[in-house]
Amino acid sequence: PMSALGRFLVTRGDSDIASFKTPDIRNVMVTAPYFHDGSAATLWDVIDHYNKGDGLQDPWLDVDIQPLALQEKDIDDLVGLMASLTSPSYRQLGEKELARQRQLSRTSRPQRDSARAFGPKPVQPKPPSS
């Protein structure tokens, strides 16, 4: 789709194909849905996407992108960290949204790689020595 062209649609620079403005994560708990196309309903979905390395076959992505290899507790902790960055003025909304997303994450995780999330933590390969 056209939206996958990213900043290229604005700059027309080939290096901007599949590049997107990256917002900070302050108040991210209250800005669902996520990604440029709204395809991730929860922060768990966002982390699941990167955890399994989706897009590794995309020719526009950096070849050094690797799956995160996070386990379920790591994912929960990461969402908790992001939720803690919610401004006090959005605290009630953030708490309500965290509860909603947590419940949804327990019943619907289309991006989850269960073997990675619940299995033994994989050992990252060491780079080849020169």
DSSP file (Angstrom, degrees, kcal/mol; ACC not computed):
  #  RESIDUE AA STRUCTURE BP1 BP2  ACC     N-H-->O    O-->H-N    N-H-->O    O-->H-N    TCO  KAPPA ALPHA  PHI   PSI    X-CA   Y-CA   Z-CA
    1    1 A P    >         0   0    0      0, 0.0     3,-1.4     0, 0.0     4,-0.3   0.000 360.0 360.0 360.0 160.3    0.0    0.0    0.0
    2    2 A M  G >   +     0   0    0      1,-0.3     3,-2.2     2,-0.2     4,-0.3   0.850 360.0  65.5 -58.4 -36.1    1.0    3.6   -0.5
    3    3 A S  G >  S+     0   0    0      1,-0.3     3,-1.3     2,-0.2    -1,-0.3   0.760  89.3  67.7 -61.9 -22.5    1.3    4.1    3.3
    4    4 A A  G <  S+     0   0    0     -3,-1.4    14,-0.3     1,-0.2    -1,-0.3   0.632  83.2  74.2 -71.4 -12.6    4.2    1.7    3.3
    5    5 A L  G X  S-     0   0    0     -3,-2.2     3,-1.5    -4,-0.3    13,-0.6   0.683  80.1-178.7 -75.3 -16.3    6.3    4.2    1.3
    6    6 A G  B X   -a   19   0A   0     -3,-1.3     3,-1.7    -4,-0.3     4,-0.3  -0.217  60.4  -1.4  61.7-139.7    6.7    6.3    4.5
    7    7 A R  T >> S+     0   0    0     12,-3.1     4,-2.9     9,-0.5     3,-1.8   0.673 116.5  82.0 -62.4 -18.9    8.6    9.6    4.3
    8    8 A F  H <> S+     0   0    0     -3,-1.5     4,-2.2     8,-1.2    -1,-0.3   0.859  83.2  62.1 -53.8 -35.9    9.3    9.0    0.6
    9    9 A L  H <4 S+     0   0    0     -3,-1.7    -1,-0.3     7,-0.2    -2,-0.2   0.755 114.6  33.4 -63.6 -23.2    5.8   10.4   -0.1
   10   10 A V  H <4 S+     0   0    0     -3,-1.8    -2,-0.2    -4,-0.3    -1,-0.2   0.856 132.2  26.6 -95.6 -47.3    6.9   13.7    1.4
   11   11 A T  H  < S-     0   0    0     -4,-2.9    -3,-0.2     2,-0.1    -2,-0.2   0.726  82.2-143.3 -93.4 -23.9   10.6   13.9    0.5
   12   12 A R     <  +     0   0    0     -4,-2.2     2,-0.5    -5,-0.4    -4,-0.1   0.638  53.0 141.3  63.2  16.2   10.7   11.8   -2.7
   13   13 A G    >   -     0   0    0     -6,-0.2     3,-2.4     1,-0.1    -1,-0.3  -0.778  55.3-139.1 -89.2 127.9   14.1   10.6   -1.5
   14   14 A D  G >  S+     0   0    0     -2,-0.5     3,-1.6     1,-0.3    -1,-0.1   0.832 102.4  61.6 -54.4 -34.3   14.8    6.9   -2.2
   15   15 A S  G 3  S+     0   0    0      1,-0.3    -1,-0.3    -7,-0.0    -7,-0.1   0.636  96.5  61.8 -69.7 -11.1   16.4    6.5    1.2
   16   16 A D  G X  S+     0   0    0     -3,-2.4     3,-2.1    -9,-0.1    -8,-1.2   0.410  70.6 122.5 -94.7   1.7   13.1    7.5    2.8
   17   17 A I  T <  S+     0   0    0     -3,-1.6   -11,-0.2     1,-0.3   -12,-0.2  -0.496  89.2   5.3 -63.9 129.6   11.2    4.6    1.4
   18   18 A A  T 3  S+     0   0    0    -13,-0.6     2,-0.4   -14,-0.3    -1,-0.3   0.627 103.3 128.7  67.6  16.8    9.7    2.7    4.4
   19   19 A S  B <   -a    6   0A   0     -3,-2.1   -12,-3.1   -14,-0.5     2,-0.3  -0.820  36.1-174.2-100.0 143.5   11.0    5.4    6.8
   20   20 A F        -     0   0    0     -2,-0.4     2,-0.2   -14,-0.2    -3,-0.0  -0.967  33.7 -99.5-136.1 149.8    8.7    7.0    9.3
   21   21 A K        -     0   0    0     -2,-0.3   -15,-0.0     1,-0.1     0, 0.0  -0.494  40.7-139.5 -62.8 136.2    8.8    9.8   11.8
   22   22 A T        -     0   0    0     -2,-0.2    -1,-0.1     0, 0.0     2,-0.0  -0.886  13.2-152.6-107.1 110.5    9.4    8.2   15.2
   23   23 A P        -     0   0    0      0, 0.0     2,-0.0     0, 0.0     0, 0.0  -0.351  24.3-104.9 -74.6 160.4    7.4    9.7   18.0
   24   24 A D        -     0   0    0      1,-0.1     0, 0.0     2,-0.1     0, 0.0  -0.267  25.9-120.5 -75.3 174.6    8.7    9.6   21.6
   25   25 A I    >   +     0   0    0      2,-0.1     3,-1.9     3,-0.0     4,-0.3   0.398  69.2 122.5-102.8   4.3    7.1    7.1   24.0
   26   26 A R  T 3  S+     0   0    0      1,-0.3    60,-0.2     2,-0.1    -2,-0.1  -0.504  90.8   4.4 -64.0 132.3    5.8    9.6   26.6
   27   27 A N  T >  S+     0   0    0     58,-1.2     3,-1.6    55,-0.3    -1,-0.3   0.640  87.0 139.1  65.9  17.8    2.1    9.1   26.9
   28   28 A V  G X   +     0   0    0     -3,-1.9     3,-1.6     1,-0.3    -2,-0.1   0.786  60.1  70.3 -62.0 -25.5    2.2    6.2   24.5
   29   29 A M  G 3  S+     0   0    0     53,-0.4     3,-0.4    -4,-0.3    -1,-0.3   0.792 101.8  43.9 -62.0 -26.7   -0.2    4.3   26.7
   30   30 A V  G <  S+     0   0    0     -3,-1.6    -1,-0.3     1,-0.2    -2,-0.2   0.131  98.7  73.7-106.8  20.7   -3.0    6.7   25.7
   31   31 A T  S <  S+     0   0    0     -3,-1.6    -1,-0.2    -4,-0.0    -2,-0.1   0.184  74.9 176.8-120.1  18.0   -2.3    6.8   21.9
   32   32 A A        +     0   0    0     -3,-0.4     2,-0.1    -4,-0.1     9,-0.1  -0.289  47.1  62.6 -62.3 152.3   -3.5    3.4   20.7
   33   33 A P  S    S-     0   0    0      0, 0.0     8,-0.2     0, 0.0     2,-0.2   0.598  80.0-149.5 -78.2 170.7   -3.8    2.1   18.1
   34   34 A Y  B     +B   40   0B   0      6,-3.0     6,-1.7     4,-0.2     5,-0.2  -0.591  45.8  44.1-114.2 168.1   -0.1    1.9   17.1
   35   35 A F  S >  S-     0   0    0      3,-0.2     3,-1.4    -2,-0.2     5,-0.1   0.105  95.7 -73.5  78.2 165.5    2.1    1.9   14.0
   36   36 A H  T 3  S+     0   0    0      1,-0.3    -1,-0.2     2,-0.1   -32,-0.0   0.731 135.8  39.2 -63.6 -21.4    1.6    4.2   11.0
   37   37 A D  T 3  S-     0   0    0     -3,-0.1    -1,-0.3   -33,-0.0    -2,-0.1   0.315 109.5-115.6-112.2   7.3   -1.4    2.3    9.9
   38   38 A G    <   +     0   0    0     -3,-1.4    -3,-0.2    -5,-0.1    -4,-0.2   0.728  69.8 138.6  69.4  21.3   -3.0    1.6   13.3
   39   39 A S        +     0   0    0     -5,-0.2     2,-0.6    -6,-0.1    -4,-0.2   0.587  50.8  71.8 -80.0 -10.0   -2.5   -2.2   12.8
   40   40 A A  B     -B   34   0B   0     -6,-1.7    -6,-3.0     1,-0.1    -1,-0.1  -0.927  58.3-170.9-110.4 117.5   -1.4   -2.9   16.4
   41   41 A A        +     0   0    0     -2,-0.6     2,-0.3    -8,-0.2    -1,-0.1   0.787  69.8  24.2 -76.5 -28.1   -4.2   -2.6   19.0
   42   42 A T  S  > S-     0   0    0      1,-0.1     4,-1.7   -10,-0.1    -8,-0.1  -0.871  77.6-112.7-134.6 164.4   -2.0   -2.9   22.1
   43   43 A L  H  > S+     0   0    0     -2,-0.3     4,-2.5     1,-0.2     5,-0.2   0.811 118.7  60.9 -65.9 -28.7    1.6   -2.3   23.2
   44   44 A W  H  > S+     0   0    0      2,-0.2     4,-2.8     1,-0.2    -1,-0.2   0.909 103.0  50.6 -61.7 -40.8    1.9   -6.0   23.5
   45   45 A D  H  > S+     0   0    0      2,-0.2     4,-2.2     1,-0.2    -2,-0.2   0.902 109.2  51.3 -63.2 -40.5    1.1   -6.3   19.8
   46   46 A V  H  X S+     0   0    0     -4,-1.7     4,-1.7     2,-0.2    -2,-0.2   0.951 113.4  43.5 -60.8 -49.8    3.8   -3.8   19.0
   47   47 A I  H  X S+     0   0    0     -4,-2.5     4,-2.9     1,-0.2    -2,-0.2   0.896 111.2  54.7 -66.1 -39.4    6.4   -5.6   21.1
   48   48 A D  H  X S+     0   0    0     -4,-2.8     4,-1.9     2,-0.2    -1,-0.2   0.907 104.7  55.8 -57.9 -41.3    5.3   -9.0   19.7
   49   49 A H  H  <>S+     0   0    0     -4,-2.2     5,-2.1     1,-0.2     4,-0.2   0.938 115.9  35.2 -57.0 -49.7    5.8   -7.6   16.2
   50   50 A Y  H ><5S+     0   0    0     -4,-1.7    18,-1.0     3,-0.2     3,-0.8   0.812 109.5  65.9 -75.6 -29.8    9.5   -6.7   16.9
   51   51 A N  H 3<5S+     0   0    0     -4,-2.9    18,-1.2     1,-0.3    -1,-0.2   0.877 108.4  38.3 -62.0 -37.7   10.0   -9.7   19.1
   52   52 A K  T 3<5S-     0   0    0     -4,-1.9    -1,-0.3    15,-0.2    -2,-0.2   0.439 114.3-116.3 -94.7   2.5    9.6  -12.1   16.3
   53   53 A G  T X 5 -     0   0    0     -3,-0.8     3,-1.5    -4,-0.2    -3,-0.2   0.826  39.1-168.5  74.7  31.6   11.4   -9.9   13.8
   54   54 A D  T 3 <S+     0   0    0     -5,-2.1    -1,-0.2     1,-0.2    57,-0.0  -0.245  70.2  32.4 -53.3 139.5    8.5   -9.2   11.4
   55   55 A G  T >  S+     0   0    0      6,-0.0     3,-2.1     4,-0.0    -1,-0.2   0.472  72.5 129.9  93.8   3.3    9.7   -7.6    8.3
   56   56 A L  T <  S+     0   0    0     -3,-1.5    -2,-0.1     1,-0.3     9,-0.1   0.781  74.6  53.5 -62.5 -24.0   13.1   -9.3    8.1
   57   57 A Q  T 3  S+     0   0    0      3,-0.0    -1,-0.3     2,-0.0    -3,-0.1   0.466  81.6 113.1 -87.6  -0.3   12.5  -10.2    4.5
   58   58 A D    X   -     0   0    0     -3,-2.1     3,-1.6     1,-0.2     0, 0.0  -0.600  61.7-148.9 -75.0 121.1   11.6   -6.6    3.6
   59   59 A P  T 3  S+     0   0    0      0, 0.0    -1,-0.2     0, 0.0     4,-0.1   0.673  93.9  59.9 -66.8 -14.8   14.4   -5.3    1.2
   60   60 A W  T 3  S+     0   0    0      2,-0.1     2,-0.2     3,-0.0    -2,-0.0   0.556  89.7  88.3 -89.5  -7.7   14.0   -1.8    2.6
   61   61 A L  S <  S-     0   0    0     -3,-1.6     2,-0.1    -6,-0.2   -42,-0.0  -0.599  92.2 -91.9 -92.3 153.9   14.9   -2.7    6.1
   62   62 A D    >   -     0   0    0     -2,-0.2     3,-1.6     1,-0.1    -1,-0.1  -0.377  29.1-135.0 -61.0 133.5   18.3   -2.7    7.6
   63   63 A V  T 3  S+     0   0    0      1,-0.3    -1,-0.1    -4,-0.1    -2,-0.0   0.664 100.6  65.7 -67.8 -15.6   19.9   -6.2    7.2
   64   64 A D  T 3  S+     0   0    0      2,-0.1     2,-0.3     0, 0.0    -1,-0.3   0.453  70.0 118.8 -87.5   0.0   21.1   -6.0   10.8
   65   65 A I    <   -     0   0    0     -3,-1.6    -4,-0.0    -9,-0.1     0, 0.0  -0.513  44.4-175.7 -67.2 129.2   17.6   -6.0   12.4
   66   66 A Q        -     0   0    0     -2,-0.3   -13,-0.2     1,-0.0    -2,-0.1  -0.905  32.6 -93.6-124.9 152.2   17.3   -9.1   14.6
   67   67 A P        -     0   0    0      0, 0.0   -16,-0.2     0, 0.0   -15,-0.2  -0.317  33.2-130.0 -58.4 150.7   14.4  -10.5   16.6
   68   68 A L        -     0   0    0    -18,-1.0   -17,-0.2   -21,-0.2   -16,-0.1   0.789  20.2-147.8 -77.3 -28.4   14.4   -9.3   20.2
   69   69 A A        +     0   0    0    -18,-1.2     2,-0.3     1,-0.2   -17,-0.1   0.872  34.9 165.5  61.3  39.7   14.0  -12.8   21.8
   70   70 A L        -     0   0    0    -23,-0.1    -1,-0.2    51,-0.1     2,-0.2  -0.632  29.4-137.3 -85.1 144.5   12.0  -11.4   24.7
   71   71 A Q     >  -     0   0    0     -2,-0.3     4,-2.2    47,-0.1     3,-0.4  -0.530  33.5 -95.4 -93.0 169.1   10.1  -13.7   27.0
   72   72 A E  H  > S+     0   0    0     45,-2.8     4,-2.6     1,-0.3     5,-0.2   0.866 124.9  50.7 -56.3 -42.6    6.6  -13.0   28.2
   73   73 A K  H  > S+     0   0    0     44,-0.3     4,-2.6     1,-0.2    -1,-0.3   0.896 109.3  52.3 -62.8 -38.9    7.7  -11.5   31.5
   74   74 A D  H  > S+     0   0    0     -3,-0.4     4,-2.4     2,-0.2    -2,-0.2   0.912 110.1  48.7 -60.9 -42.3   10.1   -9.2   29.6
   75   75 A I  H  X S+     0   0    0     -4,-2.2     4,-2.5     2,-0.2     5,-0.2   0.933 111.4  48.6 -64.6 -46.9    7.3   -8.0   27.4
   76   76 A D  H  X S+     0   0    0     -4,-2.6     4,-2.4     1,-0.2    -1,-0.2   0.911 112.4  49.5 -59.1 -42.4    5.0   -7.3   30.4
   77   77 A D  H  X S+     0   0    0     -4,-2.6     4,-2.3     2,-0.2    -1,-0.2   0.894 110.0  50.7 -64.1 -40.0    7.9   -5.4   32.1
   78   78 A L  H  X S+     0   0    0     -4,-2.4     4,-2.4     2,-0.2    -2,-0.2   0.908 110.6  48.2 -66.1 -42.1    8.5   -3.4   29.0
   79   79 A V  H  X S+     0   0    0     -4,-2.5     4,-2.7     2,-0.2    -1,-0.2   0.914 110.7  52.8 -62.9 -41.3    4.8   -2.4   28.7
   80   80 A G  H  X S+     0   0    0     -4,-2.4     4,-1.8    -5,-0.2    -2,-0.2   0.900 108.2  50.4 -59.9 -41.3    4.9   -1.5   32.4
   81   81 A L  H  X S+     0   0    0     -4,-2.3     4,-0.5     2,-0.2    -1,-0.2   0.939 111.8  46.8 -61.8 -47.2    7.9    0.7   31.8
   82   82 A M  H >< S+     0   0    0     -4,-2.4     3,-1.2     1,-0.2   -53,-0.4   0.895 110.3  53.2 -63.5 -38.6    6.1    2.5   28.9
   83   83 A A  H >< S+     0   0    0     -4,-2.7     3,-1.5     1,-0.3    -1,-0.2   0.848 100.9  61.4 -63.5 -33.3    2.9    2.9   30.9
   84   84 A S  H 3< S+     0   0    0     -4,-1.8    -1,-0.3     1,-0.3    -2,-0.2   0.649  91.7  68.2 -68.9 -13.1    5.0    4.5   33.7
   85   85 A L  T << S+     0   0    0     -3,-1.2   -58,-1.2    -4,-0.5     2,-0.4   0.231  72.4 121.1 -90.0  13.8    5.9    7.3   31.2
   86   86 A T  S <  S-     0   0    0     -3,-1.5     5,-0.1   -60,-0.2   -60,-0.1  -0.652  71.0-111.6 -80.5 131.7    2.3    8.6   31.2
   87   87 A S    >   -     0   0    0     -2,-0.4     3,-2.1     1,-0.1     4,-0.2  -0.256  21.8-118.2 -59.2 144.2    2.0   12.2   32.3
   88   88 A P  G >  S+     0   0    0      0, 0.0     3,-1.4     0, 0.0     4,-0.3   0.824 114.8  63.4 -54.1 -31.4    0.2   12.7   35.6
   89   89 A S  G 3  S+     0   0    0      1,-0.3     4,-0.1     2,-0.1     3,-0.1   0.701 110.8  37.5 -69.0 -16.5   -2.5   14.7   33.7
   90   90 A Y  G <> S+     0   0    0     -3,-2.1     4,-3.3     1,-0.1    -1,-0.3   0.193  84.1 115.4-112.3  13.5   -3.4   11.5   31.8
   91   91 A R  H <> S+     0   0    0     -3,-1.4     4,-2.7     1,-0.2     5,-0.2   0.902  76.9  44.0 -55.7 -50.4   -2.9    9.1   34.8
   92   92 A Q  H  > S+     0   0    0     -4,-0.3     4,-2.3     1,-0.2    -1,-0.2   0.930 117.0  46.1 -62.8 -45.1   -6.5    7.9   35.1
   93   93 A L  H  > S+     0   0    0      1,-0.2     4,-2.6     2,-0.2    -1,-0.2   0.910 113.0  51.2 -62.6 -41.7   -6.9    7.5   31.3
   94   94 A G  H  X S+     0   0    0     -4,-3.3     4,-2.7     2,-0.2    -2,-0.2   0.902 109.9  48.5 -62.6 -42.8   -3.5    5.7   31.2
   95   95 A E  H  X S+     0   0    0     -4,-2.7     4,-2.1    -5,-0.2    -1,-0.2   0.910 113.2  47.8 -64.2 -41.9   -4.5    3.3   34.0
   96   96 A K  H  X S+     0   0    0     -4,-2.3     4,-2.1    -5,-0.2    -2,-0.2   0.914 113.9  47.1 -64.2 -42.8   -7.8    2.5   32.3
   97   97 A E  H  X S+     0   0    0     -4,-2.6     4,-3.0     2,-0.2     5,-0.2   0.883 109.5  53.4 -68.3 -38.6   -6.1    2.0   29.0
   98   98 A L  H  X S+     0   0    0     -4,-2.7     4,-2.9     2,-0.2    -1,-0.2   0.930 110.3  47.7 -60.6 -44.9   -3.4   -0.2   30.5
   99   99 A A  H  X S+     0   0    0     -4,-2.1     4,-2.3     2,-0.2    -2,-0.2   0.908 113.1  48.8 -62.3 -41.7   -6.1   -2.4   32.1
  100  100 A R  H  X S+     0   0    0     -4,-2.1     4,-2.4     2,-0.2    -2,-0.2   0.942 114.7  44.0 -63.3 -47.5   -7.9   -2.6   28.7
  101  101 A Q  H  X S+     0   0    0     -4,-3.0     4,-2.8     2,-0.2    -2,-0.2   0.895 111.5  53.5 -66.3 -39.6   -4.8   -3.5   26.8
  102  102 A R  H  X S+     0   0    0     -4,-2.9     4,-1.0    -5,-0.2    -1,-0.2   0.938 110.8  46.9 -60.2 -45.7   -3.7   -6.0   29.4
  103  103 A Q  H >X S+     0   0    0     -4,-2.3     3,-0.7     1,-0.2     4,-0.6   0.931 113.9  47.6 -61.4 -45.8   -7.1   -7.8   29.2
  104  104 A L  H >X S+     0   0    0     -4,-2.4     4,-2.9     1,-0.2     3,-1.1   0.878 107.1  57.3 -62.7 -37.5   -7.0   -7.8   25.4
  105  105 A S  H 3< S+     0   0    0     -4,-2.8    -1,-0.2     1,-0.3    -2,-0.2   0.743 102.7  55.4 -67.4 -21.3   -3.4   -9.1   25.4
  106  106 A R  H << S+     0   0    0     -4,-1.0    -1,-0.3    -3,-0.7    -2,-0.2   0.655 120.6  28.6 -83.1 -15.8   -4.5  -12.1   27.4
  107  107 A T  H << S+     0   0    0     -3,-1.1     2,-0.4    -4,-0.6    -2,-0.2   0.640 125.0  34.9-117.2 -22.0   -7.2  -13.0   24.8
  108  108 A S     <  +     0   0    0     -4,-2.9    -1,-0.3    -5,-0.2   -63,-0.1  -0.896  51.0 150.1-143.7 108.8   -5.9  -11.8   21.5
  109  109 A R    >   +     0   0    0     -2,-0.4     3,-1.3    -3,-0.1    -4,-0.1  -0.614   8.4 170.0-135.3  74.2   -2.2  -11.7   20.5
  110  110 A P  T 3  S+     0   0    0      0, 0.0    -1,-0.1     0, 0.0   -65,-0.0   0.743  81.0  44.6 -61.6 -23.6   -2.1  -12.2   16.7
  111  111 A Q  T 3  S+     0   0    0      2,-0.0   -59,-0.1   -57,-0.0   -57,-0.1   0.540  84.2 123.8 -96.1  -7.8    1.6  -11.3   16.5
  112  112 A R    <   -     0   0    0     -3,-1.3     2,-0.9     1,-0.1     3,-0.1  -0.264  50.1-154.0 -64.0 135.7    2.8  -13.4   19.4
  113  113 A D    >>  -     0   0    0      1,-0.2     4,-2.7   -65,-0.1     3,-0.6  -0.857  14.8-171.4-102.1  91.3    5.5  -16.0   18.8
  114  114 A S  H 3> S+     0   0    0     -2,-0.9     4,-2.5     1,-0.3     5,-0.4   0.835  79.3  57.8 -59.5 -36.6    4.5  -18.3   21.7
  115  115 A A  H 3> S+     0   0    0      1,-0.2     4,-1.3     2,-0.2    -1,-0.3   0.909 114.2  38.8 -61.0 -40.7    7.6  -20.6   21.4
  116  116 A R  H <4 S+     0   0    0     -3,-0.6    -2,-0.2     2,-0.2    -1,-0.2   0.896 116.9  50.3 -75.1 -40.4    9.8  -17.5   21.9
  117  117 A A  H  < S+     0   0    0     -4,-2.7   -45,-2.8     1,-0.2   -44,-0.3   0.834 126.7  22.2 -69.5 -32.8    7.7  -15.9   24.5
  118  118 A F  H  < S+     0   0    0     -4,-2.5    -1,-0.2    -5,-0.2    -2,-0.2   0.506 108.6  83.3-114.9  -7.0    7.3  -19.0   26.7
  119  119 A G  S  < S-     0   0    0     -4,-1.3    -3,-0.0    -5,-0.4     2,-0.0  -0.152  94.7 -60.1 -87.1-174.7   10.3  -21.1   25.8
  120  120 A P        -     0   0    0      0, 0.0    -1,-0.2     0, 0.0    -2,-0.1  -0.371  64.4 -96.9 -65.2 146.9   13.8  -21.0   27.0
  121  121 A K        -     0   0    0     -3,-0.1   -51,-0.1     1,-0.1    -4,-0.1  -0.500  45.6-124.4 -66.3 122.9   15.6  -17.7   26.3
  122  122 A P        -     0   0    0      0, 0.0     2,-0.5     0, 0.0    -1,-0.1  -0.321  16.9-116.9 -70.3 152.5   17.6  -18.2   23.1
  123  123 A V        -     0   0    0     -2,-0.0     3,-0.0     1,-0.0   -54,-0.0  -0.780  28.9-124.4 -87.8 126.8   21.3  -17.6   23.1
  124  124 A Q        -     0   0    0     -2,-0.5     2,-0.0     1,-0.1    -1,-0.0  -0.533  30.6-111.7 -71.1 133.3   22.2  -14.7   20.7
  125  125 A P        -     0   0    0      0, 0.0    -1,-0.1     0, 0.0     0, 0.0  -0.359  28.7-121.4 -65.1 144.4   24.8  -15.8   18.1
  126  126 A K        -     0   0    0      1,-0.1     3,-0.1    -3,-0.0    -3,-0.0  -0.640  31.6-103.7 -84.1 143.5   28.2  -14.3   18.4
  127  127 A P        -     0   0    0      0, 0.0    -1,-0.1     0, 0.0     2,-0.0  -0.348  46.7 -94.2 -63.6 147.3   29.5  -12.3   15.4
  128  128 A P        -     0   0    0      0, 0.0     2,-0.2     0, 0.0     0, 0.0  -0.344  41.0-118.7 -62.7 141.3   32.1  -14.2   13.4
  129  129 A S              0   0    0      1,-0.1    -3,-0.0    -3,-0.1     0, 0.0  -0.560 360.0 360.0 -81.6 148.0   35.6  -13.4   14.4
  130  130 A S              0   0    0     -2,-0.2    -1,-0.1     0, 0.0     0, 0.0   0.453 360.0 360.0 -86.8 360.0   37.8  -11.9   11.8
